[in-house]
Amino acid sequence: MSKKNEITPNKVLDMFIPILGAVFIAVSAILYILYKSWSAKVYFEKWKDYEDCGV
């Protein structure tokens, strides 16, 4: 068996760091979108009573 095909802890780490980075970015983006939509909903709920006042 050649040494090129051996799986070492460093190779495993080198394979999983980009995958974990991509998952982290995807989850962060989803959480950001959810937070912004929730924040906008709360904002409009707060000010919807004042629409009839002309303010």
C-alpha angles and dihedrals in degrees: 000000000000123000092236092074098048117115112225128181090252092055091049090050091048089053097048102043094072091045092051090046092053092047090049092051092048094049091045091052092049092049091048092052092048092048093049093049092047090048092051091049092052091047094052092045089054095052102034092094091061096056092091093051094068092237 
